[in-house]
Amino acid sequence: MSDFELRYFADKVHVHRWPQDSPIWNDSTKKQLDESINKNSQKKHITVRNNYLKIENFEFNSLQKIGISIPFFKEENTMILEAKFGELLAHVHITTKSEDYLDIFNKLTLWSKSVSK
């Protein structure tokens, strides 16, 4: 899947250090992520391209272990993945509840298969 790009809005995003034995994030990085993403209740703009993810102004690359699901009895999809954030390692959780969550799910599923090859 060459030149893939998907843009959408997520209702909830959470980014944290992962794995637990990876380098500790400094307080400034944690504060910036908390204020902009983790504890901000506004929808977040998501851009997915090939092996690249952008959440608002934060860029993630070296994406791996991508999982995408639709929880039982909910009209939403969730993507969880591991990525690099600069030189730091992160675990990223992205949930969207938009009307087109199934379309987003299908596109993300196709994309994740091409990235994991």
C-alpha distances in whole Angstrom, upper triangle without the diagonal:
4,7,6,10,12,16,19,22,23,26,27,25,27,26,29,29,28,29,32,33,31,33,35,34,36,38,37,33,34,36,33,30,33,34,31,29,30,34,33,33,31,27,25,22,19,16,12,10,8,11,13,16,18,21,24,25,24,21,19,17,17,15,16,18,16,18,17,20,23,26,29,31,29,27,24,21,21,19,20,19,20,20,22,24,25,27,27,25,25,24,22,23,22,23,23,25,24,25,21,21,19,17,16,16,14,11,11,12,8,7,10,9,6,8,11,11
4,5,9,12,16,19,22,24,27,28,26,28,27,29,30,29,30,33,34,31,33,35,33,36,37,36,32,33,35,32,30,33,34,30,29,31,34,33,33,31,28,25,22,19,15,12,9,7,11,13,15,18,21,23,23,23,20,19,16,16,16,17,20,18,20,20,23,25,29,32,34,31,29,27,24,23,21,22,20,21,20,21,23,24,26,27,26,25,25,23,24,23,25,24,27,26,27,23,23,22,19,18,18,17,13,14,15,12,10,12,12,9,10,13,13
4,6,10,13,17,20,22,26,26,25,26,26,28,29,28,30,33,34,31,32,34,32,34,36,34,30,32,33,30,28,31,31,28,27,29,32,31,31,29,25,22,19,16,13,10,7,7,10,11,13,15,19,20,21,20,17,17,15,16,16,18,21,19,21,20,24,26,29,32,34,31,29,26,23,23,20,22,20,21,20,21,22,22,25,26,25,24,24,22,23,22,24,23,26,24,25,22,22,21,18,17,18,17,13,14,16,13,10,13,14,11,12,15,15
4,7,10,13,17,19,22,23,22,24,23,26,27,26,28,31,33,30,31,32,31,33,34,33,29,30,31,29,26,29,29,26,24,26,29,28,28,26,22,20,17,14,10,8,5,6,9,10,11,14,16,18,19,19,16,16,15,16,14,16,18,16,18,17,20,22,25,28,30,27,25,22,19,19,17,19,18,19,18,20,21,22,24,25,24,23,22,20,20,18,20,19,22,21,22,18,18,18,15,13,14,13,10,10,12,10,7,11,12,10,10,14,15
4,7,10,14,16,19,20,19,21,21,24,26,26,27,31,32,30,30,31,29,31,32,30,27,28,29,26,24,26,26,23,21,24,26,25,25,22,19,16,13,10,7,6,5,7,10,10,10,11,13,15,16,16,14,14,14,16,15,17,19,16,18,17,19,21,24,27,29,26,23,20,18,18,16,18,17,19,17,19,19,21,24,24,23,22,21,18,19,16,18,17,20,18,19,16,16,17,14,11,14,13,10,10,13,12,9,12,14,13,12,16,17
4,7,10,12,16,17,16,19,20,23,25,25,27,30,32,29,30,31,29,31,31,30,26,27,28,25,22,24,25,21,19,21,24,22,22,20,16,14,11,8,6,5,7,10,12,11,10,11,12,14,16,16,15,15,15,17,15,17,19,15,16,15,17,18,21,24,25,22,19,17,15,15,13,16,16,18,18,19,20,22,25,24,23,21,20,17,17,14,15,13,16,14,16,13,13,14,11,8,11,11,8,8,12,11,9,12,15,14,14,17,19
4,7,10,13,15,15,18,19,22,24,25,27,30,32,30,30,30,28,30,30,28,25,25,25,22,20,22,22,18,17,19,21,19,19,16,13,11,7,6,5,6,9,12,14,12,10,9,10,11,13,14,14,15,16,19,17,19,20,17,18,16,18,19,22,25,25,22,19,16,15,15,14,17,17,19,18,20,19,21,25,24,23,21,20,16,16,13,14,12,14,13,14,12,12,14,12,9,12,13,11,11,14,15,13,15,18,17,17,20,22
4,7,10,12,13,16,17,21,24,25,27,30,32,30,31,30,28,29,29,27,24,24,25,22,19,21,20,17,15,17,19,17,16,13,10,8,6,5,7,9,12,15,17,14,12,11,10,11,14,15,15,16,18,20,18,20,21,17,17,15,16,16,19,22,22,19,16,13,12,13,13,16,17,19,19,21,20,23,26,25,24,21,19,16,15,11,11,9,11,9,11,10,10,12,11,8,11,13,11,11,15,16,14,16,19,19,19,21,24
4,7,9,10,14,16,20,23,24,26,28,31,29,30,29,26,28,27,25,23,22,22,20,17,18,17,14,12,15,16,13,12,10,6,5,5,6,9,11,15,18,19,16,13,11,9,10,13,14,16,17,19,22,19,21,22,18,18,16,17,16,18,21,21,17,15,12,12,12,13,15,17,20,19,21,20,23,26,24,23,20,19,15,13,10,9,7,9,8,11,11,10,14,13,10,13,15,14,13,17,19,17,18,22,22,21,23,26
4,6,7,11,13,17,20,21,24,25,28,27,28,27,24,26,25,24,21,20,20,18,15,16,16,13,10,12,13,12,10,9,5,5,6,7,10,12,16,19,19,16,13,12,9,10,14,14,15,16,18,21,18,20,20,16,16,14,14,14,15,19,19,15,13,10,10,9,10,13,15,17,18,20,19,22,25,23,21,18,16,12,10,6,6,4,7,8,12,11,10,13,14,11,12,15,15,13,16,19,17,17,21,22,21,23,26
4,7,10,14,17,21,22,24,26,29,28,28,27,25,26,25,24,22,20,20,18,16,15,15,13,10,11,12,10,8,7,5,7,9,10,14,16,20,22,22,20,16,15,12,12,16,16,18,19,21,24,21,22,22,19,18,15,15,14,15,18,17,14,12,9,10,10,12,14,17,19,20,22,21,24,27,24,23,19,17,14,11,8,6,5,6,8,12,13,11,15,16,13,14,18,18,16,19,22,20,20,24,25,24,25,29
4,7,10,13,17,18,21,22,26,24,25,24,21,23,22,21,19,17,17,16,13,12,13,12,8,8,9,9,7,8,7,7,11,11,14,16,20,22,21,19,15,14,11,12,16,15,17,17,20,22,19,20,20,17,16,14,15,14,14,18,18,14,14,11,11,9,11,12,14,17,18,20,18,22,24,21,20,16,14,11,8,6,5,7,9,11,15,16,13,17,18,15,15,19,19,17,19,22,21,20,23,25,23,24,28
4,7,10,14,15,18,19,22,21,22,20,18,20,19,19,16,14,15,14,10,10,12,10,6,6,9,9,9,10,9,7,10,10,13,14,18,20,19,16,13,12,9,11,13,12,14,13,16,18,16,17,17,15,15,14,15,15,16,19,20,17,16,13,12,9,10,10,12,14,14,16,15,18,20,18,16,13,11,7,6,5,6,9,12,14,18,18,15,18,19,16,16,19,19,16,18,21,19,18,22,23,21,22,26
4,7,10,12,15,16,19,18,18,17,15,17,16,17,14,11,13,12,9,9,11,10,7,5,8,10,11,13,12,11,13,13,15,16,19,21,19,17,14,13,10,13,14,12,14,13,16,18,16,17,16,15,15,15,16,17,17,20,22,19,19,16,14,11,11,10,11,12,13,14,13,17,18,15,14,10,8,6,5,7,9,12,15,17,21,21,18,21,22,18,18,22,21,18,20,23,21,19,23,24,22,22,26
4,7,9,12,13,16,14,15,14,12,14,14,14,11,9,12,11,7,8,12,11,8,7,10,12,14,15,15,12,14,13,15,16,18,20,17,15,12,12,10,12,13,11,12,11,14,15,13,15,15,14,15,16,18,19,20,23,25,22,22,19,17,13,12,10,10,10,10,11,10,13,15,12,10,7,6,5,6,9,12,15,18,20,24,23,21,23,24,20,20,23,22,19,20,23,21,19,22,23,20,21,24
4,6,9,10,13,11,12,10,9,12,13,14,10,8,11,12,9,9,13,13,11,9,12,14,17,18,18,16,18,17,19,19,21,22,19,17,15,15,13,16,16,13,14,12,15,16,14,15,15,15,16,18,19,22,21,25,27,24,25,21,19,16,14,11,11,10,10,11,10,13,14,10,9,6,5,7,9,12,15,18,21,24,27,27,24,26,27,23,23,26,25,21,23,25,23,21,24,25,22,22,25
4,6,7,9,7,8,7,7,11,12,14,11,9,13,14,11,12,16,16,14,12,15,18,20,22,22,19,21,19,21,20,22,22,19,18,16,17,16,18,18,14,15,13,14,15,14,15,15,16,17,20,22,24,24,27,30,27,28,25,22,18,16,13,12,10,10,10,10,12,12,8,6,5,6,9,12,15,18,22,25,27,31,30,27,29,29,26,25,28,27,23,24,27,24,21,24,25,22,21,25
3,5,7,6,9,9,10,14,16,17,14,13,17,17,14,16,19,19,17,15,18,21,23,24,24,21,22,20,21,20,22,22,18,18,16,18,17,20,20,17,16,13,14,14,13,12,12,14,15,18,20,23,23,26,29,27,28,24,22,18,15,12,10,8,9,10,11,14,12,9,6,5,5,9,12,15,18,22,25,28,31,30,27,28,29,25,24,26,26,22,23,25,23,20,22,23,20,19,22
4,5,5,9,10,12,16,18,19,16,15,19,20,17,18,22,22,19,18,21,24,25,27,26,24,25,23,24,22,24,23,19,19,19,20,20,23,23,19,18,15,16,14,14,13,12,15,16,19,21,24,24,27,30,28,30,26,23,20,17,13,12,9,10,11,13,15,13,10,7,7,8,12,14,18,21,24,27,30,33,32,29,30,31,27,26,28,27,23,24,26,24,21,23,24,21,19,22
4,6,8,9,11,14,16,19,16,15,18,20,17,18,22,22,20,18,21,24,26,28,28,26,27,25,26,25,27,26,23,23,22,23,22,25,25,21,21,18,19,18,17,16,16,18,19,22,24,26,26,29,32,30,31,28,26,22,20,16,15,12,14,14,15,17,15,12,10,10,10,14,16,20,23,26,29,32,35,34,31,32,33,30,28,31,30,27,27,29,27,24,26,28,24,23,26
4,7,8,11,15,17,19,17,16,20,21,20,21,24,25,23,21,24,27,29,31,31,28,30,28,28,27,28,27,24,24,23,24,24,27,26,22,22,19,19,18,18,17,17,20,22,25,27,30,29,32,35,33,35,31,29,25,23,19,17,14,15,14,16,17,14,12,10,11,13,16,19,23,26,29,32,35,38,37,34,35,36,33,31,33,33,29,29,31,29,26,28,29,25,24,26
4,6,9,12,15,17,15,14,18,19,17,19,22,22,21,20,23,25,28,29,29,26,27,25,26,24,25,25,21,21,20,21,21,24,23,19,19,16,16,15,16,16,16,19,21,24,26,29,29,33,35,33,34,31,28,24,21,18,16,12,12,11,12,13,10,8,7,9,11,15,18,21,25,28,31,34,37,36,33,34,35,31,30,32,31,27,28,30,27,24,26,27,23,22,25
4,6,9,13,14,12,13,16,17,16,18,21,21,21,20,22,25,28,29,29,26,27,26,26,25,26,26,22,21,21,22,22,24,22,19,18,16,17,16,18,18,19,21,24,26,29,32,32,35,38,35,36,32,30,26,24,20,18,15,14,12,12,12,9,7,8,10,13,16,20,23,26,29,33,35,38,37,34,36,36,33,32,34,33,29,30,32,29,26,29,29,25,25,27
4,6,9,12,10,10,13,15,14,15,18,19,19,17,20,22,25,27,27,25,26,25,26,26,27,28,24,23,22,22,21,23,21,18,19,17,19,19,19,20,21,23,24,27,29,32,31,35,37,35,35,32,30,26,24,21,19,16,15,13,13,13,11,8,9,11,13,16,19,22,25,29,32,34,38,37,34,36,37,33,32,35,34,30,31,33,30,28,31,31,27,27,30
4,7,8,6,7,10,11,11,12,15,16,16,15,17,19,23,24,24,22,23,23,24,24,25,26,23,21,19,19,18,19,18,15,16,15,17,18,19,20,21,22,24,26,28,31,30,34,36,33,34,30,28,25,23,20,18,15,14,12,11,11,10,7,9,10,13,15,18,20,24,27,30,32,35,35,32,34,35,31,31,33,32,28,30,32,29,27,30,30,27,27,30
4,5,6,6,9,10,11,12,14,16,16,16,17,20,23,25,25,23,25,24,26,26,28,29,25,23,22,21,20,20,18,16,17,17,20,21,22,23,25,26,27,29,31,33,33,37,38,36,36,33,31,27,26,23,21,19,17,15,13,13,12,10,13,13,16,18,20,23,26,29,32,34,37,37,34,37,37,33,33,36,35,31,33,35,32,30,33,33,30,30,33
4,6,5,6,8,10,10,12,14,15,14,15,17,21,23,24,22,24,24,26,27,29,30,27,25,23,21,20,20,18,16,19,19,22,23,24,25,27,27,28,30,32,33,33,36,38,35,35,32,31,27,26,24,23,21,19,18,15,15,15,13,15,15,17,18,21,23,25,28,31,33,36,36,34,37,37,34,34,37,35,32,34,36,33,32,35,35,32,32,35
4,6,5,6,9,10,11,12,14,14,15,16,20,21,23,20,22,22,24,26,27,29,26,23,21,19,18,17,16,14,16,18,20,23,23,25,27,27,29,30,32,34,34,37,38,35,35,32,30,27,26,24,23,21,19,17,14,14,15,13,16,15,18,18,21,22,25,27,30,32,35,35,33,36,36,33,33,36,34,31,34,36,32,31,35,34,31,32,35
4,5,5,6,9,10,11,12,12,14,15,19,20,20,18,19,19,21,22,24,25,22,20,18,16,15,15,13,11,13,14,17,19,20,22,23,23,25,26,28,30,31,34,35,32,32,29,27,24,22,20,19,17,15,13,10,11,12,10,12,12,14,15,17,19,22,24,27,29,33,32,30,33,33,29,30,32,31,28,30,32,29,27,31,31,27,28,31
4,6,5,6,9,10,10,9,11,13,17,18,19,17,19,19,21,23,25,26,24,21,19,17,15,16,15,12,15,15,18,20,20,22,23,23,24,25,27,28,28,32,33,30,30,27,25,22,21,19,18,17,16,15,12,13,14,11,13,11,13,14,16,17,20,23,26,28,31,31,29,32,32,29,29,32,30,27,29,32,29,27,31,31,28,28,32
4,5,5,6,8,10,9,10,12,15,17,18,17,19,20,22,24,26,28,26,23,20,18,16,15,15,13,16,17,21,23,23,25,26,25,26,27,29,30,30,33,34,31,31,28,27,24,23,21,21,20,19,18,15,16,17,15,16,15,16,16,18,19,21,23,26,28,31,32,30,33,33,30,30,33,32,29,31,34,31,30,33,33,30,31,35
4,6,5,6,8,9,10,11,15,15,17,14,16,17,19,21,23,26,23,20,17,15,13,12,11,10,13,15,18,21,21,23,25,24,25,26,28,29,29,33,34,30,30,27,25,23,22,20,20,19,17,16,13,14,16,14,16,14,16,15,17,17,20,22,25,26,30,30,28,31,31,27,28,31,30,27,30,32,29,28,31,31,28,30,33
4,6,5,5,6,8,9,13,14,14,12,14,15,17,19,21,23,21,18,15,13,10,10,10,9,12,13,16,19,18,20,21,21,22,22,24,25,26,29,30,27,27,23,22,19,18,17,17,16,15,14,11,13,15,13,13,11,12,11,13,14,16,19,21,23,27,27,25,28,28,24,25,28,26,23,26,28,25,24,28,28,25,26,30
4,6,5,4,5,7,11,12,14,13,16,16,19,21,24,26,24,21,18,16,13,13,13,12,15,16,20,22,21,23,23,22,23,23,24,25,25,28,29,26,26,23,22,19,19,18,18,18,17,17,14,17,18,16,16,14,14,13,13,14,16,19,21,23,27,27,25,28,29,25,26,29,28,25,28,30,28,26,30,31,28,29,32
4,6,7,6,6,10,11,13,12,15,17,19,22,25,27,25,22,19,16,13,12,12,12,16,17,21,24,23,25,26,25,25,25,26,27,27,30,30,27,27,24,23,21,21,20,21,21,20,19,16,18,20,18,19,17,17,16,16,16,18,19,21,23,27,27,26,29,29,26,27,30,29,26,29,32,29,28,32,33,30,31,35
4,7,7,6,9,9,11,9,11,13,16,18,21,24,22,19,16,13,10,8,9,9,13,15,19,22,21,23,24,23,23,23,25,25,26,29,29,26,25,22,21,19,19,19,19,19,18,18,15,17,19,17,18,16,16,14,14,14,16,17,19,20,24,24,23,26,26,23,24,27,26,23,27,29,26,26,29,30,27,29,32
4,6,5,8,9,9,7,10,11,14,16,20,22,21,17,14,12,8,8,10,9,12,13,17,20,19,21,21,20,20,20,21,22,22,25,26,22,22,19,18,16,15,15,16,16,16,16,14,16,19,17,16,13,13,11,11,10,12,14,16,18,22,22,20,23,24,20,21,24,23,21,23,26,23,23,26,27,24,26,29
4,6,8,10,11,10,13,14,17,19,22,24,22,19,16,14,11,12,13,12,15,15,19,21,19,21,21,19,19,19,20,21,21,24,24,21,21,18,18,15,15,14,16,16,16,17,15,18,20,17,16,13,12,10,10,10,12,14,17,19,23,23,21,24,25,21,22,25,24,22,24,27,25,23,27,28,25,26,30
4,6,9,11,11,15,16,20,22,25,27,26,23,19,17,14,14,15,15,18,19,22,25,23,25,24,23,23,22,23,23,22,25,25,22,22,20,20,18,18,18,19,20,20,21,18,21,23,20,20,17,16,14,13,13,14,16,18,20,23,24,22,26,27,24,24,28,27,25,27,30,28,27,30,32,29,30,34
4,6,8,9,12,14,18,20,24,27,25,22,19,16,12,12,14,14,17,19,22,25,23,25,26,24,23,22,23,23,23,26,25,22,22,19,19,18,18,19,20,21,21,21,19,21,24,21,21,18,18,15,14,13,14,15,16,18,21,22,21,24,25,22,23,27,26,24,27,29,27,27,30,31,29,30,34
4,7,9,12,15,18,21,24,27,27,24,20,18,14,13,16,17,20,21,24,27,25,26,26,24,23,22,22,21,21,23,23,19,19,16,17,16,18,19,21,22,23,24,22,24,27,24,24,20,19,16,14,13,12,13,13,15,18,20,19,22,23,21,22,25,25,23,26,28,27,27,30,31,29,31,34
4,6,10,13,16,19,23,26,25,22,19,16,12,11,14,16,18,20,24,26,24,26,27,24,24,22,22,21,22,24,24,20,19,16,17,17,18,19,21,23,23,24,22,24,27,25,25,21,20,17,15,13,12,12,13,13,17,18,17,21,22,19,21,24,23,22,25,27,26,26,30,30,29,30,34
4,7,9,13,16,19,23,23,20,16,14,10,10,13,14,17,18,21,24,22,24,24,21,21,19,19,19,20,22,22,18,16,14,14,14,15,17,19,21,21,22,20,23,26,24,24,20,19,15,14,11,10,9,10,10,14,15,14,18,18,15,17,21,20,18,22,24,22,23,26,27,25,27,31
4,6,10,13,16,19,19,16,12,10,7,6,10,11,13,15,18,21,19,21,22,19,19,18,19,19,20,23,23,20,18,15,15,14,14,15,17,18,18,19,17,20,23,21,21,18,17,13,12,9,10,10,12,12,16,16,15,18,18,15,17,20,18,17,20,22,20,20,24,24,23,25,28
4,7,10,13,17,17,14,11,8,6,5,9,10,12,14,16,20,18,21,22,19,19,18,19,20,22,25,25,21,19,16,15,15,14,16,17,19,18,19,17,19,23,21,21,18,18,14,14,11,12,11,13,12,16,15,14,18,17,13,16,18,16,15,19,20,18,19,22,22,21,23,26
4,7,10,13,14,11,7,6,5,6,9,10,10,11,13,16,14,17,18,15,16,15,17,18,20,24,24,21,19,15,14,13,12,13,14,16,15,16,15,18,21,20,19,16,15,12,12,9,11,10,13,13,16,14,13,16,15,11,13,16,13,12,15,17,14,15,19,19,17,20,23
4,7,10,11,8,6,5,7,8,10,10,9,10,12,15,13,16,18,15,17,16,18,20,22,26,27,23,21,18,16,15,13,15,14,16,14,16,15,17,20,20,19,17,17,13,14,12,13,13,16,15,18,16,15,17,15,12,14,15,12,11,15,15,12,14,17,16,15,18,20
4,7,8,6,5,7,9,11,13,12,10,10,10,12,11,13,15,12,14,13,16,18,21,25,26,23,21,18,15,14,11,13,12,14,13,14,15,17,20,19,18,16,16,13,14,12,14,14,17,17,19,16,15,16,14,11,12,13,10,8,12,12,9,10,13,13,11,14,17
4,6,5,6,9,12,14,15,14,11,10,10,12,11,13,16,13,16,16,19,21,24,28,29,26,24,21,18,17,14,16,14,15,13,15,15,17,20,20,19,18,18,15,17,15,17,17,21,20,22,19,18,19,16,13,15,15,11,10,13,12,9,10,13,11,10,13,15
4,6,8,11,15,17,17,16,13,11,9,10,9,12,14,12,15,16,19,22,25,28,30,28,26,23,20,18,15,16,14,15,13,14,16,17,19,20,19,18,18,16,18,17,19,20,23,23,24,21,20,20,18,15,16,15,12,11,12,11,7,9,11,8,7,10,12
4,7,10,14,17,16,14,11,9,6,6,6,9,12,11,14,15,19,22,25,28,30,28,27,23,20,18,14,14,11,11,9,11,13,14,16,16,15,15,15,14,16,16,19,20,24,24,26,23,21,22,20,17,17,17,14,12,14,13,9,9,11,9,6,9,11
4,7,10,13,13,11,7,6,5,7,7,10,13,12,15,16,19,22,25,28,30,27,26,22,19,17,14,14,11,11,9,10,11,12,14,15,14,13,14,12,15,14,17,18,22,22,24,22,20,21,20,16,17,18,15,13,15,15,11,11,14,13,10,13,15
4,7,10,10,8,6,5,6,9,8,11,14,12,14,14,18,20,22,26,28,25,23,19,17,15,12,12,10,11,9,10,10,12,15,15,14,12,12,10,12,11,14,15,19,19,22,20,18,19,18,15,15,17,14,12,15,15,12,12,15,14,12,14,17
4,6,7,6,5,6,9,12,11,15,17,15,17,17,20,21,24,27,28,25,23,20,18,16,13,14,13,13,11,11,10,12,15,15,15,13,14,11,13,11,14,15,18,18,21,20,18,21,19,16,17,19,16,14,17,18,15,15,19,18,16,18,21
4,6,5,7,8,11,15,13,16,18,16,17,17,19,20,22,26,27,23,22,18,16,14,13,13,13,14,12,13,11,14,17,16,15,13,13,10,11,9,12,13,16,17,20,19,17,20,19,16,17,20,17,15,18,20,17,17,21,21,18,20,24
4,6,8,11,14,18,17,20,22,19,21,20,22,23,25,28,29,25,23,20,19,17,16,17,17,18,16,16,13,15,19,18,18,16,16,13,14,12,14,15,18,17,21,20,19,22,21,18,20,22,20,18,22,23,20,20,24,24,21,24,27
4,7,10,13,17,17,20,22,21,23,22,25,26,28,31,32,29,27,24,22,20,19,19,18,18,15,15,12,13,16,16,17,16,17,15,16,15,18,18,21,21,24,23,23,25,24,21,23,25,22,20,24,25,21,22,25,25,22,24,27
4,7,10,14,14,17,19,18,20,20,23,25,26,30,31,28,27,23,21,19,17,16,15,14,12,11,8,9,13,12,13,12,13,12,14,13,17,18,21,22,25,24,22,25,24,20,22,24,22,19,22,23,20,20,23,23,20,22,25
4,7,11,11,15,17,16,19,19,22,25,27,30,32,29,27,24,21,19,16,15,14,13,10,9,6,8,11,11,12,11,13,12,14,14,17,19,22,23,26,24,23,25,24,20,21,23,20,18,20,21,18,17,21,20,17,19,22
4,7,7,11,14,13,16,17,20,23,25,29,30,27,26,23,20,17,14,13,10,9,6,5,5,7,10,10,9,9,10,9,12,13,17,18,22,23,26,24,22,24,23,19,20,21,19,16,18,19,16,15,18,17,14,16,19
4,5,9,12,12,16,17,21,24,26,30,32,29,28,24,21,19,15,14,11,9,6,5,7,8,10,10,10,10,12,11,15,15,19,21,24,25,28,25,23,25,23,20,20,21,19,16,18,18,14,13,16,15,11,13,16
4,6,10,11,15,17,21,24,26,30,32,30,29,25,22,19,16,14,10,8,5,6,9,10,11,11,10,10,12,12,16,17,20,22,26,27,29,27,25,25,24,21,21,22,19,16,17,18,14,13,15,14,10,11,13
4,7,7,11,13,17,20,22,26,28,26,25,22,18,16,12,10,7,6,5,7,10,12,13,12,10,10,10,10,13,14,17,19,23,24,26,24,21,22,21,18,17,18,16,13,14,15,12,9,12,12,8,9,12
4,5,9,12,16,19,21,24,27,25,25,22,18,15,12,10,6,5,6,9,13,15,15,14,11,11,10,11,13,14,18,20,23,25,27,25,22,22,22,19,17,18,17,13,13,14,12,9,11,11,8,7,10
4,6,10,13,17,18,22,25,23,23,20,16,14,10,8,5,6,9,12,15,18,18,16,13,12,10,11,12,14,16,19,22,24,26,24,21,21,21,18,16,17,17,13,12,14,13,9,11,12,10,8,11
4,7,10,14,16,19,22,20,20,17,13,11,7,6,4,7,9,13,15,19,19,18,14,12,10,10,10,11,13,16,19,20,23,20,17,17,17,15,12,14,13,10,9,11,10,6,9,11,9,8,12
4,7,10,12,15,18,17,17,14,10,8,6,5,6,10,12,16,18,22,22,20,17,14,11,10,10,10,12,14,17,19,21,19,15,15,16,13,11,12,13,9,8,12,11,8,10,13,12,11,14
4,7,10,13,16,14,14,11,7,6,4,6,9,12,15,18,20,24,25,23,20,17,14,12,10,9,10,11,14,15,17,15,11,11,12,10,7,9,10,7,7,10,11,8,11,14,13,13,16
4,6,9,12,11,11,9,6,5,7,9,12,15,18,22,23,27,28,26,22,19,16,14,11,11,10,11,12,15,16,14,11,10,13,11,8,10,12,10,9,13,14,12,14,17,17,16,19
4,6,9,7,7,6,5,6,9,12,15,19,21,25,26,29,31,28,25,22,19,16,13,12,10,10,10,13,13,12,9,8,12,11,8,11,13,12,11,15,16,15,17,20,20,20,23
4,6,6,8,7,7,8,11,13,16,20,23,26,27,31,32,29,26,23,19,17,14,13,10,11,11,14,15,15,12,12,15,14,12,14,17,15,15,18,20,18,20,23,23,22,25
4,6,8,9,10,12,15,16,20,23,26,30,31,35,36,33,30,26,23,21,17,17,14,14,13,16,16,17,14,13,17,17,14,16,19,18,17,21,22,21,22,26,26,25,28
4,7,9,11,13,17,19,23,26,29,32,33,36,38,35,32,29,25,23,19,18,15,14,12,15,15,16,13,13,17,17,15,18,21,20,20,23,25,24,25,28,29,28,31
4,6,8,11,14,17,20,24,26,30,30,34,35,32,30,26,23,20,16,15,11,11,9,11,12,13,10,11,15,15,13,16,19,18,18,21,22,22,24,27,27,27,30
4,7,10,14,17,20,24,26,29,29,33,35,32,30,26,23,20,17,14,10,9,6,8,8,9,7,8,12,12,11,14,16,16,16,20,21,21,23,25,25,26,29
4,7,10,13,17,20,22,25,26,29,31,29,26,23,20,16,13,10,7,6,4,7,8,9,6,8,11,10,9,12,14,13,14,17,18,18,20,23,22,23,26
4,7,10,13,17,19,22,23,26,28,26,23,20,17,14,11,8,6,6,7,9,11,10,6,7,10,8,6,10,12,10,11,14,15,14,17,19,19,19,23
4,7,10,14,16,19,20,23,25,22,20,16,13,10,7,5,4,7,9,12,14,13,9,11,13,10,8,12,13,10,11,15,14,13,16,18,17,18,21
4,7,10,12,16,17,20,22,20,17,14,11,8,6,5,7,9,12,14,16,15,11,13,14,10,9,12,12,8,9,13,12,10,13,15,14,14,18
4,7,10,13,15,18,19,17,14,11,7,6,5,6,9,12,15,17,20,19,15,16,17,14,12,15,15,11,12,15,14,11,14,16,14,14,17
4,6,10,12,16,16,14,11,8,6,5,7,9,12,15,18,20,23,21,18,19,19,16,14,16,16,12,13,15,13,10,13,15,12,11,15
4,7,10,13,13,11,7,6,5,6,9,12,15,18,22,24,26,25,21,22,23,19,18,20,19,15,16,18,15,12,15,16,13,12,16
4,6,9,10,8,6,5,6,7,11,13,17,19,23,24,27,25,23,24,24,20,19,21,19,16,17,18,15,13,16,16,12,13,16
4,6,6,6,5,6,9,10,14,16,19,22,26,27,30,28,26,27,27,23,23,24,22,19,20,22,18,16,19,19,15,15,18
4,6,5,6,7,10,10,14,15,19,21,25,26,30,28,26,28,27,23,24,26,23,20,22,23,20,19,22,21,18,19,21
4,6,8,10,13,14,18,19,23,25,29,29,33,31,29,31,30,26,27,29,26,23,25,26,22,21,24,23,19,21,23
4,7,10,13,15,19,21,25,27,31,32,35,34,31,33,33,29,29,31,28,25,27,28,24,22,25,24,20,21,23
4,7,10,12,16,18,22,25,29,30,34,32,30,31,31,27,27,29,27,24,26,27,24,22,24,24,20,21,23
4,7,10,14,16,20,23,27,28,32,30,27,29,29,25,25,27,25,22,23,24,21,19,22,22,18,18,21
4,6,10,13,16,20,23,25,28,27,24,26,26,23,22,24,23,19,21,23,20,17,20,21,17,17,21
4,7,10,14,17,20,23,26,25,21,23,24,20,19,22,21,17,18,21,18,16,19,20,17,16,20
4,7,10,13,17,19,22,21,18,20,21,17,16,19,18,14,16,19,16,14,18,19,16,16,20
4,7,10,13,16,19,18,15,17,18,15,14,17,17,14,15,18,17,15,18,20,17,18,21
4,7,10,12,16,15,12,14,15,12,12,15,15,12,14,17,15,14,18,19,17,18,22
4,7,9,13,12,9,12,14,11,10,14,14,12,14,17,17,16,19,21,20,21,24
4,6,9,9,6,10,11,9,9,13,13,12,14,17,17,17,20,21,21,22,25
4,7,8,6,10,12,10,11,14,15,14,16,19,19,19,22,24,24,25,28
4,5,5,9,10,9,11,14,14,14,17,19,19,20,23,24,24,26,29
4,6,8,9,10,11,13,14,15,17,19,20,21,24,25,26,27,30
4,5,5,6,9,10,11,12,14,16,17,18,20,22,22,24,27
4,6,5,6,9,10,10,12,14,15,16,18,20,20,22,25
4,5,5,6,9,10,10,12,14,15,17,19,20,21,23
4,5,5,6,9,10,11,12,14,16,17,18,20,22
4,5,5,6,8,10,10,12,14,16,16,18,20
4,6,5,6,9,10,10,12,14,15,16,19
4,6,5,6,9,10,11,13,14,16,18
4,5,5,6,9,10,11,12,14,16
4,5,5,6,9,10,10,12,15
4,5,5,6,9,10,11,13
4,6,5,7,9,10,12
4,5,5,6,9,10
4,5,5,6,9
4,6,5,7
4,6,6
4,6
4
